[in-house]
C-alpha cells in the first residue's frame, strides 16, 4: 500500500492501462475484463484488476496534469513493480491533416515544464515512449485495421483551450512537428526512463483549432473504443 493506492501486494498487474478519467477505467473493466476486482478507490481514483483474453491487466485512472498523475505513475512502477504503463487519453490538435477522432500513437513528448528538473534534477524537455510498447501498439492497430498517426505531442501544465495557444505554438521548436497537446505523457515517459520501466501513450483527438465541427457522443464513444481496444490487444503481443 502507498499513500494514494490501497491495493495489496499482488493486486496490481504487471501491465497497467491508465486514463485521466477513473470512470473510463471502470467502463473498461465492466465491458472488457473477466473476473475483475476493484483494488483501489482512494480519492475516487478507481483501479480494477482482471483478465483480458486470459491476460492479467489493471485499468486505473490517473487524473489531470503531470503533478497528480505522476504520483500514480511513480507509485505503480516503484512500489507495485509494474513493468508497463499505457496511457489512453484525449488531446487537441492544430494540424489540418489530423482529423477529429483520429488516434495518435505518441512516440515522444515535449514540455515547457520543469517537471523533470523537480523530479530528478535533469534539465530535459523531451522524453520518448518505450520502443517496445510503440511497436506493440502499432502492430495492434494494424491487426485491427485502425489508422493511427505517429509522432510528438506537447505536454502542457495548463488546459490549452483556456490559454494563448498561438503564443505557445510560436515558441515550440518547429523541427519537433508537434501533432497535438495533452497534459500527462511527459511525466509518464520521464518516470519510466528514470525507473527503467516501459511507458506508452495513445490519444484520441477531441479538439481541433482547424475546424468548428462538433463531435457527436456516438462518434466519440466509437473512437475511444478504438483506442481502448488497441491498448488492450497490445498486452497480448
MARBA-3410 file (N, C-alpha, C, O; in Angstrom, 1 decimal):
237
0.8,-1.2,0.0,0.0,0.0,0.0,0.9,1.3,0.0,2.0,1.3,0.5 ~ 0.4,2.3,-0.6,1.0,3.6,-0.6,0.0,4.6,-0.1,-1.1,4.3,0.1 ~ 0.5,5.9,0.0,-0.5,6.9,0.5,-1.7,7.1,-0.4,-2.7,7.7,0.0 ~ -1.5,6.7,-1.7,-2.6,7.0,-2.7,-3.2,5.8,-3.3,-4.2,5.9,-4.1 ~ -2.6,4.6,-3.1,-3.2,3.4,-3.7,-3.3,2.3,-2.5,-2.3,2.0,-1.9
-4.5,1.8,-2.3,-4.7,0.9,-1.2,-4.6,-0.6,-1.6,-4.7,-1.5,-0.8 ~ -4.3,-0.8,-2.9,-4.1,-2.2,-3.3,-3.1,-3.0,-2.6,-2.0,-2.4,-2.2 ~ -3.3,-4.2,-2.3,-2.3,-5.0,-1.6,-1.3,-5.6,-2.6,-1.5,-5.5,-3.8 ~ -0.2,-6.0,-2.1,0.8,-6.6,-3.0,0.2,-7.8,-3.7,-0.5,-8.6,-3.2 ~ 0.5,-7.8,-5.0,-0.1,-8.8,-5.9,-1.4,-8.5,-6.5,-1.9,-9.2,-7.4
-2.0,-7.4,-6.1,-3.3,-7.0,-6.7,-3.2,-6.1,-7.9,-4.2,-5.8,-8.5 ~ -2.0,-5.6,-8.2,-1.8,-4.8,-9.4,-1.0,-5.6,-10.4,0.0,-6.2,-10.1 ~ -1.5,-5.7,-11.6,-0.9,-6.5,-12.7,0.4,-5.8,-13.2,0.7,-4.6,-12.9 ~ 1.2,-6.6,-13.9,2.5,-6.1,-14.5,2.2,-5.1,-15.6,2.9,-4.1,-15.8 ~ 1.0,-5.2,-16.3,0.6,-4.3,-17.3,-0.6,-3.5,-16.8,-1.6,-4.0,-16.3
-0.4,-2.2,-16.9,-1.5,-1.2,-16.4,-1.9,-0.3,-17.6,-1.0,0.3,-18.2 ~ -3.2,-0.2,-17.8,-3.7,0.8,-18.8,-4.4,1.9,-18.0,-5.2,1.6,-17.1 ~ -4.0,3.2,-18.2,-4.5,4.3,-17.4,-5.1,5.4,-18.3,-4.7,5.6,-19.4 ~ -6.2,5.9,-17.7,-6.8,7.1,-18.3,-7.0,8.2,-17.3,-7.0,7.9,-16.1 ~ -7.1,9.4,-17.8,-7.3,10.5,-16.9,-8.6,10.3,-16.1,-8.6,10.6,-14.9
-9.6,9.9,-16.7,-10.9,9.7,-16.0,-11.0,8.3,-15.4,-11.0,7.3,-16.1 ~ -11.2,8.3,-14.1,-11.3,7.0,-13.4,-12.6,6.2,-13.9,-12.7,5.0,-13.8 ~ -13.6,7.0,-14.3,-14.8,6.3,-14.8,-14.6,5.6,-16.1,-15.3,4.6,-16.4 ~ -13.6,6.0,-16.9,-13.3,5.3,-18.1,-12.6,3.9,-17.7,-12.8,2.9,-18.4 ~ -11.8,3.9,-16.6,-11.2,2.7,-16.2,-12.3,1.7,-15.7,-12.3,0.5,-16.0
-13.3,2.2,-15.1,-14.5,1.4,-14.7,-15.2,0.9,-15.9,-15.6,-0.3,-15.9 ~ -15.4,1.7,-16.9,-16.0,1.3,-18.2,-15.3,0.1,-18.8,-15.9,-0.8,-19.3 ~ -13.9,0.3,-18.9,-13.1,-0.8,-19.5,-13.3,-2.1,-18.7,-13.4,-3.2,-19.3 ~ -13.2,-2.0,-17.4,-13.3,-3.2,-16.5,-14.6,-3.9,-16.8,-14.7,-5.1,-16.9 ~ -15.7,-3.1,-16.8,-17.1,-3.7,-16.9,-17.3,-4.3,-18.3,-18.1,-5.2,-18.5
-16.7,-3.7,-19.3,-17.0,-4.1,-20.7,-16.0,-5.0,-21.4,-16.3,-5.6,-22.4 ~ -14.8,-5.1,-20.8,-13.7,-5.9,-21.4,-13.1,-6.9,-20.6,-12.5,-7.9,-21.1 ~ -13.2,-6.8,-19.3,-12.4,-7.7,-18.4,-13.3,-8.8,-17.8,-14.4,-8.6,-17.5 ~ -12.6,-9.9,-17.6,-13.2,-11.1,-16.9,-12.7,-11.1,-15.4,-11.6,-10.8,-15.2 ~ -13.6,-11.5,-14.5,-13.2,-11.7,-13.1,-12.4,-10.5,-12.6,-11.4,-10.7,-11.9
-12.9,-9.3,-12.9,-12.2,-8.1,-12.4,-12.6,-7.8,-10.9,-13.7,-8.2,-10.4 ~ -11.7,-7.1,-10.3,-11.9,-6.8,-8.9,-11.4,-5.3,-8.7,-10.4,-4.9,-9.2 ~ -12.2,-4.6,-7.9,-11.8,-3.2,-7.5,-10.7,-3.3,-6.5,-10.9,-3.8,-5.4 ~ -9.6,-2.7,-6.8,-8.4,-2.8,-5.9,-8.0,-1.5,-5.4,-7.1,-1.4,-4.5 ~ -8.6,-0.4,-5.9,-8.3,0.9,-5.3,-9.5,1.9,-5.6,-10.1,1.9,-6.6
-9.8,2.6,-4.5,-10.8,3.6,-4.6,-10.5,4.9,-3.8,-11.3,5.8,-3.6 ~ -9.2,4.9,-3.4,-8.7,6.1,-2.6,-8.9,7.4,-3.5,-8.5,7.3,-4.7 ~ -9.5,8.4,-3.0,-9.7,9.7,-3.7,-10.6,9.5,-4.9,-10.6,10.3,-5.8 ~ -11.3,8.4,-5.0,-12.1,8.1,-6.2,-11.3,7.7,-7.4,-11.9,7.7,-8.5 ~ -10.0,7.4,-7.2,-9.2,7.0,-8.4,-9.2,5.5,-8.5,-8.4,4.8,-8.1
-10.3,5.1,-9.2,-10.6,3.6,-9.3,-9.5,2.9,-10.0,-9.0,3.3,-11.0 ~ -9.2,1.7,-9.5,-8.3,0.7,-10.2,-9.0,-0.6,-10.1,-9.5,-1.1,-9.1 ~ -9.0,-1.3,-11.3,-9.6,-2.7,-11.3,-8.5,-3.6,-11.9,-7.9,-3.3,-12.9 ~ -8.4,-4.8,-11.4,-7.5,-5.8,-11.9,-8.4,-7.0,-12.3,-9.2,-7.5,-11.6 ~ -8.2,-7.4,-13.6,-8.9,-8.6,-14.1,-8.2,-9.2,-15.2,-6.9,-9.1,-15.3
-8.9,-9.9,-16.1,-8.3,-10.6,-17.2,-8.9,-10.2,-18.5,-10.1,-10.2,-18.7 ~ -8.0,-9.9,-19.5,-8.4,-9.6,-20.9,-7.9,-10.7,-21.8,-6.7,-10.9,-22.0 ~ -8.8,-11.6,-22.3,-8.5,-12.7,-23.1,-7.4,-13.6,-22.4,-6.5,-14.0,-23.1 ~ -7.6,-13.7,-21.1,-6.7,-14.6,-20.4,-5.4,-13.9,-19.8,-4.7,-14.5,-19.0 ~ -5.2,-12.7,-20.2,-4.0,-11.9,-19.7,-4.4,-11.0,-18.6,-5.3,-10.2,-18.7
-3.7,-11.1,-17.5,-4.0,-10.2,-16.3,-3.6,-8.7,-16.7,-2.5,-8.5,-17.2 ~ -4.5,-7.8,-16.3,-4.2,-6.4,-16.6,-4.9,-5.6,-15.5,-6.0,-6.0,-15.0 ~ -4.4,-4.4,-15.2,-5.0,-3.5,-14.3,-5.4,-2.2,-15.1,-4.6,-1.8,-15.9 ~ -6.6,-1.7,-14.9,-7.0,-0.5,-15.5,-7.3,0.5,-14.4,-7.9,0.2,-13.4 ~ -6.8,1.7,-14.6,-6.8,2.7,-13.5,-6.9,4.1,-14.0,-6.3,4.4,-15.1
-7.5,5.0,-13.3,-7.4,6.4,-13.6,-6.2,7.1,-13.1,-5.5,6.5,-12.2 ~ -5.8,8.2,-13.6,-4.6,9.0,-13.1,-4.9,10.5,-12.9,-4.0,11.2,-12.4 ~ -6.1,10.9,-13.2,-6.4,12.3,-13.0,-5.8,13.2,-14.1,-5.2,12.7,-15.1 ~ -5.8,14.5,-13.9,-5.4,15.5,-14.9,-4.1,16.3,-14.4,-4.1,16.7,-13.3 ~ -3.2,16.4,-15.3,-1.9,17.1,-15.1,-0.8,16.3,-14.6,-1.0,15.2,-14.0
0.4,16.7,-14.9,1.6,15.9,-14.6,1.8,15.7,-13.1,2.2,14.6,-12.6 ~ 1.6,16.7,-12.3,1.9,16.7,-10.9,1.1,15.6,-10.2,1.6,14.8,-9.4 ~ -0.2,15.5,-10.5,-1.0,14.5,-9.8,-0.8,13.1,-10.5,-0.7,12.1,-9.8 ~ -0.9,13.1,-11.8,-0.7,11.8,-12.5,0.6,11.2,-12.2,0.7,9.9,-12.0 ~ 1.7,12.0,-12.1,3.0,11.5,-11.8,3.1,10.7,-10.5,3.9,9.8,-10.4
2.3,11.1,-9.5,2.3,10.3,-8.3,1.9,8.9,-8.5,2.5,7.9,-8.0 ~ 0.8,8.7,-9.3,0.3,7.3,-9.6,1.3,6.6,-10.5,1.6,5.4,-10.2 ~ 1.9,7.2,-11.5,2.9,6.5,-12.3,4.1,6.0,-11.4,4.5,4.9,-11.6 ~ 4.6,6.9,-10.6,5.7,6.6,-9.8,5.4,5.4,-8.8,6.1,4.5,-8.7 ~ 4.3,5.5,-8.1,3.9,4.5,-7.1,3.7,3.2,-7.7,4.1,2.1,-7.2
3.1,3.1,-8.9,2.8,1.9,-9.6,4.2,1.2,-10.0,4.4,0.0,-9.8 ~ 5.0,2.0,-10.6,6.3,1.5,-11.0,7.2,1.1,-9.8,7.8,0.0,-9.8 ~ 7.3,2.0,-8.9,8.3,1.8,-7.8,7.8,0.8,-6.7,8.6,0.0,-6.3 ~ 6.6,0.9,-6.3,6.1,0.1,-5.1,5.3,-1.1,-5.5,5.2,-2.0,-4.7 ~ 4.7,-1.1,-6.7,3.9,-2.2,-7.1,4.6,-3.0,-8.3,4.1,-4.0,-8.8
5.8,-2.6,-8.6,6.7,-3.3,-9.6,6.0,-3.5,-10.9,6.2,-4.6,-11.5 ~ 5.2,-2.5,-11.3,4.6,-2.6,-12.6,5.7,-2.5,-13.7,6.6,-1.7,-13.6 ~ 5.5,-3.2,-14.8,6.5,-3.2,-15.9,6.1,-2.2,-17.0,7.0,-1.5,-17.5 ~ 4.8,-2.2,-17.3,4.4,-1.4,-18.4,3.2,-0.6,-18.1,2.2,-1.1,-17.5 ~ 3.2,0.7,-18.4,2.0,1.6,-18.3,1.7,2.2,-19.6,2.6,2.8,-20.3
0.5,2.0,-20.1,0.0,2.6,-21.3,-1.1,3.6,-20.9,-2.1,3.3,-20.4 ~ -0.8,4.9,-21.2,-1.8,5.9,-21.0,-2.7,6.0,-22.3,-2.3,6.0,-23.4 ~ -4.0,6.1,-22.0,-5.0,6.3,-23.1,-5.8,7.6,-22.7,-6.4,7.7,-21.7 ~ -5.7,8.6,-23.6,-6.3,9.9,-23.2,-6.8,10.6,-24.4,-6.9,10.1,-25.6 ~ -7.2,11.9,-24.2,-7.7,12.7,-25.3,-6.8,13.9,-25.5,-5.9,14.2,-24.6
-6.9,14.6,-26.6,-5.9,15.6,-26.9,-6.6,16.6,-27.9,-7.6,16.4,-28.4 ~ -5.9,17.8,-28.1,-6.3,18.7,-29.1,-5.2,18.9,-30.1,-4.0,18.7,-29.8 ~ -5.5,19.3,-31.3,-4.5,19.5,-32.4,-4.7,20.8,-33.1,-5.7,21.4,-33.1 ~ -3.6,21.2,-33.7,-3.6,22.4,-34.6,-3.2,22.0,-36.0,-3.0,22.9,-36.9 ~ -3.1,20.7,-36.3,-2.7,20.2,-37.6,-4.0,20.0,-38.5,-4.9,19.3,-38.1
-4.0,20.6,-39.6,-5.1,20.4,-40.6,-5.2,19.0,-41.0,-6.3,18.5,-41.3 ~ -4.1,18.3,-41.1,-4.1,16.9,-41.7,-4.6,15.9,-40.6,-4.9,14.8,-41.0 ~ -4.7,16.3,-39.4,-5.2,15.4,-38.4,-6.7,15.8,-38.1,-7.0,16.9,-37.8 ~ -7.6,14.8,-38.2,-9.0,15.0,-38.1,-9.5,14.7,-36.6,-8.8,14.0,-35.9 ~ -10.6,15.3,-36.3,-11.3,14.9,-35.1,-11.5,13.4,-35.0,-11.9,12.8,-36.0
-11.3,12.8,-33.9,-11.4,11.4,-33.6,-10.3,10.5,-34.1,-10.4,9.3,-34.0 ~ -9.3,11.1,-34.8,-8.1,10.4,-35.2,-7.4,9.8,-33.9,-7.5,10.4,-32.8 ~ -6.7,8.7,-34.1,-5.9,8.2,-33.0,-4.4,8.5,-33.2,-3.9,8.3,-34.3 ~ -3.8,9.0,-32.1,-2.4,9.3,-32.2,-1.6,8.3,-31.3,-1.9,8.2,-30.2 ~ -0.6,7.7,-31.9,0.4,6.9,-31.2,1.6,7.8,-30.8,2.3,8.3,-31.7
1.8,8.2,-29.6,2.8,9.1,-29.2,4.2,8.4,-29.1,4.4,7.4,-28.5 ~ 5.1,9.0,-29.9,6.5,8.5,-29.9,7.4,9.3,-28.9,8.3,8.7,-28.4 ~ 7.0,10.6,-28.7,7.8,11.4,-27.7,6.9,12.5,-27.3,6.0,12.9,-28.0 ~ 7.3,13.1,-26.1,6.5,14.2,-25.6,7.5,15.4,-25.2,8.5,15.2,-24.6 ~ 7.1,16.5,-25.7,7.8,17.8,-25.4,7.1,18.6,-24.3,5.8,18.6,-24.3
7.8,19.3,-23.5,7.1,20.1,-22.5,7.9,21.4,-22.2,9.2,21.4,-22.4 ~ 7.3,22.4,-21.8,8.0,23.6,-21.3,8.1,23.6,-19.7,8.7,24.5,-19.1 ~ 7.5,22.5,-19.2,7.5,22.4,-17.7,8.9,22.0,-17.1,9.7,21.5,-17.8 ~ 9.1,22.4,-15.9,10.3,21.9,-15.1,10.1,20.6,-14.4,10.8,20.4,-13.4 ~ 9.1,19.9,-14.8,8.8,18.6,-14.1,10.0,17.7,-13.9,10.3,17.2,-12.8
10.8,17.5,-15.0,11.9,16.6,-14.9,13.0,17.1,-13.9,13.5,16.4,-13.2 ~ 13.2,18.5,-13.9,14.2,19.0,-13.0,13.8,18.8,-11.6,14.6,18.5,-10.7 ~ 12.5,19.1,-11.3,12.0,18.9,-9.9,12.0,17.4,-9.5,12.4,17.1,-8.4 ~ 11.7,16.5,-10.4,11.6,15.1,-10.1,13.0,14.5,-10.0,13.3,13.7,-9.1 ~ 13.9,14.8,-10.9,15.2,14.1,-11.0,16.4,15.0,-11.2,17.5,14.4,-11.4
16.2,16.3,-11.1,17.3,17.2,-11.3,17.9,17.2,-12.7,19.1,17.6,-12.9 ~ 17.1,16.8,-13.7,17.6,16.7,-15.1,16.9,17.9,-15.8,15.7,18.1,-15.7 ~ 17.7,18.6,-16.6,17.2,19.6,-17.5,16.8,19.0,-18.8,17.5,19.2,-19.8 ~ 15.7,18.3,-18.9,15.3,17.7,-20.1,13.9,18.1,-20.4,13.1,18.3,-19.5 ~ 13.6,18.3,-21.7,12.2,18.8,-22.0,11.6,18.0,-23.1,10.5,18.3,-23.6
12.2,16.9,-23.4,11.6,15.9,-24.3,11.9,14.5,-23.9,13.1,14.2,-23.5 ~ 10.9,13.6,-23.9,11.1,12.2,-23.4,10.4,11.3,-24.4,9.4,11.7,-25.0 ~ 11.0,10.2,-24.6,10.5,9.2,-25.6,9.7,8.1,-24.9,9.9,7.7,-23.8 ~ 8.6,7.6,-25.7,7.9,6.4,-25.3,8.9,5.2,-25.4,9.9,5.3,-26.2 ~ 8.5,4.1,-24.8,9.3,2.9,-24.9,9.2,2.3,-26.3,8.1,2.1,-26.8
10.3,2.0,-26.9,10.3,1.4,-28.2,9.5,0.2,-28.3,8.7,0.0,-29.3 ~ 9.6,-0.7,-27.3,8.9,-2.0,-27.3,7.4,-1.7,-27.3,6.6,-2.4,-28.1 ~ 6.9,-0.8,-26.5,5.5,-0.5,-26.5,5.0,0.2,-27.8,3.9,-0.1,-28.2 ~ 5.8,1.1,-28.3,5.4,1.7,-29.6,5.2,0.6,-30.6,4.2,0.7,-31.4 ~ 6.1,-0.3,-30.7,6.0,-1.4,-31.7,4.7,-2.3,-31.5,4.0,-2.6,-32.4
4.4,-2.6,-30.2,3.3,-3.4,-29.9,2.0,-2.7,-30.2,1.0,-3.3,-30.7 ~ 1.9,-1.4,-29.9,0.7,-0.6,-30.1,0.5,-0.4,-31.6,-0.7,-0.5,-32.1 ~ 1.6,-0.2,-32.3,1.5,0.0,-33.8,1.0,-1.3,-34.4,0.1,-1.3,-35.3 ~ 1.5,-2.5,-34.0,1.1,-3.8,-34.5,-0.4,-4.1,-34.2,-1.1,-4.6,-35.0 ~ -0.7,-3.7,-32.9,-2.1,-3.9,-32.5,-3.1,-3.1,-33.4,-4.1,-3.7,-33.8
-2.8,-1.9,-33.7,-3.6,-1.1,-34.5,-3.7,-1.6,-35.9,-4.8,-1.7,-36.5 ~ -2.6,-2.1,-36.4,-2.5,-2.7,-37.8,-3.4,-4.0,-37.8,-4.2,-4.2,-38.8 ~ -3.3,-4.8,-36.8,-4.1,-6.0,-36.8,-5.6,-5.7,-36.7,-6.4,-6.5,-37.2 ~ -6.0,-4.6,-36.2,-7.4,-4.2,-36.1,-7.8,-3.3,-37.2,-9.0,-2.8,-37.3 ~ -6.9,-3.0,-38.2,-7.2,-2.2,-39.3,-7.6,-0.8,-38.9,-8.6,-0.2,-39.5
-7.0,-0.2,-37.9,-7.3,1.1,-37.4,-6.1,2.0,-37.8,-5.0,1.7,-37.4 ~ -6.4,3.1,-38.5,-5.3,4.0,-38.9,-4.9,4.8,-37.7,-5.7,5.3,-36.9 ~ -3.6,5.1,-37.6,-3.1,5.9,-36.5,-2.1,6.9,-37.0,-1.5,6.7,-38.1 ~ -1.9,8.0,-36.3,-0.9,9.0,-36.6,0.2,8.8,-35.5,-0.1,8.7,-34.4 ~ 1.5,8.8,-36.0,2.6,8.6,-35.0,3.4,9.9,-35.0,3.6,10.6,-36.0
3.8,10.3,-33.7,4.6,11.5,-33.7,4.7,12.1,-32.3,4.3,11.4,-31.3 ~ 5.2,13.3,-32.2,5.5,14.0,-31.0,4.3,14.8,-30.6,3.6,15.5,-31.4 ~ 4.0,14.9,-29.3,3.0,15.7,-28.7,3.6,16.7,-27.7,4.7,16.5,-27.3 ~ 2.8,17.7,-27.3,3.3,18.6,-26.3,2.5,18.4,-25.0,1.2,18.3,-25.0 ~ 3.2,18.2,-23.9,2.5,18.1,-22.6,2.5,19.5,-21.9,3.5,20.0,-21.6
1.3,20.0,-21.7,1.1,21.3,-21.1,0.7,21.2,-19.7,0.0,20.3,-19.3 ~ 1.1,22.2,-18.9,0.6,22.3,-17.5,-0.7,23.0,-17.3,-1.2,23.1,-16.3 ~ -1.2,23.6,-18.4,-2.4,24.3,-18.4,-3.3,23.8,-19.6,-2.8,23.4,-20.6 ~ -4.6,23.7,-19.4,-5.5,23.2,-20.4,-5.6,24.2,-21.5,-6.0,25.3,-21.4 ~ -5.1,23.7,-22.7,-4.8,24.6,-23.8,-6.0,25.5,-24.3,-5.8,26.6,-24.8
-7.3,25.0,-24.2,-8.4,25.9,-24.7,-8.5,27.1,-23.8,-9.1,28.1,-24.3 ~ -7.9,27.1,-22.6,-8.0,28.3,-21.7,-6.9,29.3,-21.8,-6.9,30.3,-21.1 ~ -5.9,29.0,-22.6,-4.7,29.8,-22.7,-4.4,30.3,-24.1,-5.0,29.9,-25.0 ~ -3.3,31.1,-24.2,-2.9,31.7,-25.5,-2.1,30.6,-26.2,-0.9,30.6,-26.2 ~ -2.8,29.7,-26.9,-2.1,28.6,-27.6,-1.2,29.1,-28.7,-0.2,28.5,-28.9
-1.6,30.2,-29.4,-0.8,30.7,-30.5,0.6,31.1,-30.0,1.6,30.9,-30.7 ~ 0.6,31.8,-28.8,1.9,32.2,-28.3,2.8,31.0,-28.0,4.0,31.0,-28.2 ~ 2.2,29.9,-27.4,2.9,28.7,-27.1,3.4,28.0,-28.4,4.6,27.6,-28.6 ~ 2.5,28.0,-29.4,2.9,27.3,-30.7,4.1,28.0,-31.3,4.9,27.4,-31.9 ~ 4.1,29.4,-31.2,5.2,30.1,-31.8,6.5,29.9,-31.1,7.6,30.1,-31.7
6.5,29.4,-29.9,7.7,29.1,-29.1,8.2,27.7,-29.3,9.4,27.5,-29.1 ~ 7.4,26.8,-29.8,7.8,25.4,-29.9,8.8,25.3,-31.1,8.5,25.8,-32.2 ~ 9.9,24.6,-30.8,10.8,24.4,-31.9,10.1,23.7,-33.1,9.5,22.6,-33.0 ~ 10.2,24.3,-34.3,9.5,23.8,-35.4,9.9,22.4,-35.9,9.1,21.7,-36.5 ~ 11.1,22.0,-35.6,11.6,20.7,-36.0,10.9,19.6,-35.3,11.0,18.4,-35.7
10.2,19.9,-34.2,9.5,18.9,-33.4,8.2,18.4,-34.1,7.8,17.3,-33.8 ~ 7.6,19.3,-34.9,6.4,18.9,-35.6,5.3,18.4,-34.6,4.9,17.2,-34.8 ~ 5.0,19.2,-33.7,4.0,18.8,-32.7,2.7,18.4,-33.3,2.1,19.3,-34.0 ~ 2.1,17.2,-33.0,0.9,16.8,-33.6,-0.3,17.3,-32.7,-1.4,17.5,-33.3 ~ -0.1,17.3,-31.4,-1.3,17.6,-30.5,-0.8,18.0,-29.1,0.4,17.9,-28.9
-1.7,18.4,-28.3,-1.3,18.8,-26.9,-2.2,17.9,-26.0,-3.3,17.6,-26.2 ~ -1.6,17.6,-24.8,-2.2,16.9,-23.7,-1.5,17.3,-22.5,-0.8,18.3,-22.5 ~ -1.7,16.6,-21.4,-1.3,17.1,-20.1,-0.5,16.1,-19.2,-0.1,16.4,-18.1 ~ -0.2,14.9,-19.7,0.4,13.9,-18.7,1.6,13.1,-19.3,2.4,12.6,-18.5 ~ 1.7,12.9,-20.6,2.6,11.8,-21.1,4.0,12.1,-20.8,4.8,11.2,-20.6
4.5,13.4,-20.8,5.9,13.7,-20.5,6.3,13.1,-19.1,7.3,12.4,-19.0 ~ 5.4,13.3,-18.1,5.8,12.8,-16.8,5.8,11.3,-16.8,6.7,10.7,-16.2 ~ 4.9,10.6,-17.5,4.9,9.2,-17.6,6.2,8.7,-18.2,6.8,7.8,-17.7 ~ 6.6,9.3,-19.3,7.8,8.8,-20.0,9.0,9.1,-19.2,10.0,8.2,-19.2 ~ 9.1,10.2,-18.5,10.3,10.6,-17.7,10.4,9.6,-16.6,11.5,9.1,-16.3
9.4,9.4,-15.8,9.4,8.5,-14.7,9.8,7.1,-15.1,10.6,6.4,-14.5 ~ 9.2,6.6,-16.2,9.5,5.3,-16.7,11.0,5.2,-17.0,11.6,4.2,-16.7 ~ 11.6,6.2,-17.7,13.0,6.1,-18.0,13.9,6.1,-16.7,14.8,5.3,-16.6 ~ 13.5,7.0,-15.8,14.3,7.0,-14.6,14.3,5.7,-13.8,15.3,5.3,-13.2 ~ 13.2,5.0,-13.8,13.0,3.8,-13.1,13.2,2.5,-14.0,13.0,1.4,-13.5
13.7,2.8,-15.2,13.9,1.6,-16.1,12.7,0.8,-16.4,12.8,-0.5,-16.3 ~ 11.6,1.4,-16.6,10.3,0.8,-16.9,9.9,1.1,-18.3,10.6,1.9,-19.0 ~ 8.7,0.7,-18.7,8.2,0.9,-20.1,6.9,1.7,-20.0,6.1,1.5,-19.2 ~ 6.8,2.7,-20.9,5.6,3.5,-21.0,5.2,3.8,-22.4,6.1,4.0,-23.3 ~ 3.9,3.8,-22.7,3.4,4.2,-24.0,2.2,5.1,-23.8,1.7,5.2,-22.7
1.7,5.6,-24.9,0.6,6.5,-24.9,-0.2,6.5,-26.2,0.4,6.7,-27.3 ~ -1.5,6.4,-26.1,-2.4,6.6,-27.2,-3.4,7.7,-26.9,-3.8,7.9,-25.8 ~ -3.6,8.5,-27.9,-4.5,9.7,-27.7,-5.6,9.7,-28.8,-5.4,9.4,-29.9 ~ -6.8,10.2,-28.4,-7.9,10.4,-29.4,-8.0,11.9,-29.5,-8.2,12.6,-28.5 ~ -8.1,12.4,-30.7,-8.2,13.9,-30.9,-9.7,14.3,-30.8,-10.6,13.8,-31.5
-10.0,15.1,-29.8,-11.3,15.5,-29.5,-11.5,17.0,-29.7,-12.6,17.6,-29.5 ~ -10.4,17.7,-30.0,-10.5,19.2,-30.2,-9.5,19.6,-31.3,-8.4,19.0,-31.4 ~ -9.9,20.5,-32.2,-9.1,20.9,-33.3,-9.2,22.4,-33.5,-10.3,22.9,-33.5 ~ -8.1,23.1,-33.6,-8.1,24.6,-33.9,-8.4,24.8,-35.3,-8.6,26.0,-35.7 ~ -8.5,23.8,-36.1,-8.7,23.9,-37.6,-10.1,23.7,-38.1,-10.3,23.8,-39.3
-11.0,23.5,-37.2,-12.4,23.2,-37.6,-13.4,23.7,-36.5,-13.0,23.7,-35.3 ~ -14.6,23.9,-36.9,-15.6,24.3,-36.0,-16.6,23.1,-35.8,-17.6,23.2,-35.1 ~ -16.3,22.0,-36.4,-17.1,20.8,-36.3,-17.2,20.3,-34.9,-16.2,20.4,-34.2 ~ -18.3,19.8,-34.6,-18.5,19.2,-33.2,-18.5,17.6,-33.4,-18.8,17.1,-34.4 ~ -18.2,17.0,-32.3,-18.2,15.5,-32.2,-19.5,15.0,-31.6,-19.8,15.5,-30.5
-20.2,14.1,-32.2,-21.3,13.5,-31.6,-20.9,12.5,-30.5,-19.8,12.0,-30.5 ~ -21.8,12.3,-29.5,-21.4,11.4,-28.4,-21.2,10.0,-29.0,-20.4,9.3,-28.4 ~ -21.9,9.6,-30.0,-21.8,8.3,-30.6,-20.4,8.1,-31.2,-19.7,7.1,-31.1 ~ -20.0,9.2,-32.0,-18.7,9.1,-32.7,-17.5,9.1,-31.6,-16.5,8.4,-31.8 ~ -17.7,9.9,-30.6,-16.7,10.0,-29.6,-16.5,8.6,-28.9,-15.4,8.2,-28.7
-17.6,8.0,-28.6,-17.5,6.7,-27.9,-16.9,5.7,-28.8,-16.0,4.9,-28.3 ~ -17.2,5.7,-30.1,-16.6,4.7,-31.0,-15.1,4.9,-31.1,-14.3,3.9,-31.1 ~ -14.6,6.2,-31.2,-13.2,6.4,-31.4,-12.5,6.1,-30.1,-11.4,5.5,-30.1 ~ -13.0,6.4,-28.9,-12.4,6.0,-27.7,-12.3,4.5,-27.6,-11.4,3.9,-27.0 ~ -13.3,3.8,-28.1,-13.3,2.3,-28.1,-12.2,1.8,-28.9,-11.5,0.8,-28.5
-11.9,2.4,-30.1,-10.8,2.0,-30.9,-9.5,2.1,-30.1,-8.7,1.1,-30.1 ~ -9.3,3.2,-29.4,-8.1,3.4,-28.6,-8.0,2.4,-27.5,-6.9,1.8,-27.3 ~ -9.1,2.1,-26.8,-9.1,1.2,-25.7,-8.7,-0.2,-26.2,-7.9,-0.9,-25.6 ~ -9.3,-0.6,-27.3,-9.0,-2.0,-27.9,-7.6,-2.1,-28.4,-7.0,-3.2,-28.3 ~ -7.0,-1.1,-29.0,-5.6,-1.1,-29.4,-4.8,-1.4,-28.2,-3.8,-2.2,-28.3
-5.0,-0.6,-27.1,-4.2,-0.8,-25.9,-4.3,-2.2,-25.3,-3.3,-2.8,-25.0 ~ -5.5,-2.6,-25.2,-5.8,-3.9,-24.6,-5.1,-5.1,-25.4,-4.5,-5.9,-24.9 ~ -5.3,-5.0,-26.7,-4.8,-6.1,-27.6,-3.2,-6.0,-27.6,-2.6,-7.1,-27.8 ~ -2.7,-4.9,-27.3,-1.2,-4.8,-27.4,-0.6,-5.6,-26.2,0.6,-6.1,-26.4 ~ -1.3,-5.8,-25.1,-0.7,-6.5,-24.0,-0.6,-8.0,-24.3,0.0,-8.8,-23.5
-1.3,-8.4,-25.3,-1.3,-9.9,-25.7,-0.1,-10.2,-26.6,0.2,-11.4,-26.8 ~ 0.6,-9.2,-27.1,1.7,-9.4,-28.1,3.0,-9.6,-27.4,4.0,-9.8,-28.1
END
